[in-house]
Amino acid sequence: MKIDAPALGRYMMDLTYKTGENYELANMLSRLGEDLTELGTPFAKRWENFNPMEKSIIKSCYTKMKQGS
């Protein structure tokens, strides 16, 4: 399965506006989103460098994005 990581990253950064006052979640979505927009570029974070919790959040956001939510 091929995933458009930059598009997913932008989607995740857009989700930060829907977190209300959960600033910890907003910061995590923003950070992970930024990492995804840079995925595949030199010196960027690689998929294997994300921890299991981060991968789980990214996969959940990908599912949400695909559902059009």
C-alpha positions in Angstrom: 0.0 0.0 0.0 1.4 3.4 -1.0 0.6 6.3 1.3 1.0 9.9 0.4 2.8 10.8 3.6 2.9 14.6 3.0 -0.9 14.7 2.5 -1.4 12.7 5.6 0.9 15.0 7.5 -1.0 18.0 6.4 -4.3 16.3 7.3 -2.9 15.6 10.8 -1.8 19.2 11.2 -5.3 20.3 10.2 -6.7 18.1 13.0 -4.9 20.1 15.6 -7.7 22.7 15.3 -10.2 20.1 16.3 -8.6 19.0 19.6 -10.2 21.7 21.7 -8.1 22.4 24.7 -6.2 19.1 24.5 -2.9 20.9 23.8 -0.8 17.8 24.3 -2.7 16.0 21.5 -2.5 19.1 19.3 1.3 19.3 19.8 1.7 15.6 19.1 -0.4 15.7 15.9 1.5 18.8 14.7 4.9 17.3 15.4 4.0 13.9 13.7 2.4 15.7 10.8 5.5 17.8 10.2 7.6 14.6 10.4 5.4 13.0 7.8 5.6 16.0 5.4 9.4 15.6 5.4 9.3 11.7 5.1 11.6 10.6 2.3 13.8 13.6 2.2 17.4 13.5 3.3 18.0 13.6 7.0 14.3 13.2 7.7 12.8 10.8 10.2 12.2 7.3 8.8 9.1 5.1 9.4 11.2 2.8 11.6 12.2 5.7 13.8 8.6 6.3 15.0 7.8 4.5 18.2 4.8 2.1 18.4 2.5 4.7 19.9 3.3 7.3 17.2 2.7 4.6 14.5 -0.6 3.8 16.0 -1.7 7.5 16.0 -0.5 7.9 12.4 -2.4 4.8 11.3 -5.5 6.0 13.1 -5.3 9.3 11.3 -4.7 7.6 8.0 -7.9 5.6 8.5 -9.8 8.7 9.5 -8.5 10.6 6.4 -9.5 7.7 4.1 -13.0 7.7 5.6 -13.3 11.4 4.7 -13.8 12.6 8.3 
